[in-house]
Amino acid sequence: ALSGAETVVSTRTSGAGPGGTIAIGAREVSIAEGAQVSATTSGTGTAGRVQVSGEQVSVASGARVEAQTLAGAAGDGGDVTIRAGAALTVRG
């Protein structure tokens, strides 16, 4: 479980190279209470990938799973993939 506004898992690039890959996998994955999983670029490189997988995946209560390009950057935002075998819950 990733929980709380100060919980951050991230990859970032500010140059021409790509950001990394964040892969989170477990039987039950919970990202909640403002936790953040992100791939970001502020340069020309691609932000990277975020992959979340589990039988039950929950993203709730202000949590964020994202790939983004910051203002003024030329790189692509990257990819977000969420795979749930049995249940995916997204709320608030």
C-alpha positions in Angstrom: 0.0 0.0 0.0 1.2 3.5 -0.9 -0.7 6.0 1.3 -0.3 9.6 2.4 0.5 12.9 0.7 4.2 12.6 1.4 4.4 9.2 -0.4 5.9 9.7 -3.8 7.4 7.2 -6.3 8.7 9.0 -9.3 11.0 9.0 -12.3 12.1 12.2 -14.0 14.2 13.3 -16.9 15.3 16.8 -17.7 17.5 16.1 -20.7 17.3 14.2 -24.0 17.3 10.7 -22.5 14.2 8.9 -21.4 12.9 8.7 -17.9 12.8 5.2 -16.3 10.1 2.7 -15.7 8.2 2.4 -12.4 6.7 -1.1 -12.0 4.5 -1.8 -9.0 3.0 -5.3 -8.8 1.4 -7.3 -6.0 -1.8 -9.4 -5.4 -3.5 -6.3 -3.9 -2.2 -2.8 -4.8 -3.6 0.3 -3.0 -2.6 3.9 -3.8 -4.5 6.3 -1.6 -4.7 9.4 0.6 -2.8 11.7 -1.8 0.0 9.3 -2.7 1.6 9.9 -6.1 3.2 7.6 -8.7 4.6 9.7 -11.6 6.8 9.8 -14.6 7.8 13.4 -15.6 9.9 15.2 -18.3 11.0 18.7 -18.2 13.3 18.3 -21.3 13.2 16.6 -24.7 13.3 13.0 -23.5 10.2 10.9 -22.9 8.9 11.0 -19.3 9.0 7.2 -18.8 6.5 4.5 -17.9 4.3 3.8 -14.9 3.0 0.2 -14.7 0.7 -0.9 -11.9 -0.6 -4.5 -11.8 -2.4 -6.8 -9.4 -5.5 -8.9 -8.9 -7.1 -6.0 -7.0 -6.0 -2.5 -7.7 -7.4 0.6 -5.9 -6.5 4.3 -6.6 -8.5 6.4 -4.2 -8.7 9.5 -2.0 -6.8 12.0 -4.0 -4.0 9.6 -5.1 -2.4 10.2 -8.6 -0.9 7.8 -11.1 0.4 9.9 -14.0 2.9 10.5 -16.8 3.4 14.2 -17.8 5.3 16.8 -19.7 5.9 19.9 -17.7 5.3 23.4 -19.2 8.0 24.4 -21.7 9.3 20.8 -22.2 9.4 19.2 -25.6 9.4 15.5 -24.6 6.4 13.1 -24.7 4.5 12.4 -21.5 5.1 8.7 -21.3 2.8 5.8 -20.6 0.6 4.7 -17.7 -0.7 1.1 -17.7 -2.9 -0.2 -14.9 -3.9 -3.9 -15.1 -6.3 -5.5 -12.6 -7.1 -9.2 -12.8 -10.2 -9.2 -10.7 -11.1 -5.6 -9.7 -10.1 -2.1 -10.4 -11.4 0.7 -8.1 -10.9 4.4 -8.8 -12.6 6.9 -6.6 -12.1 10.4 -5.2 
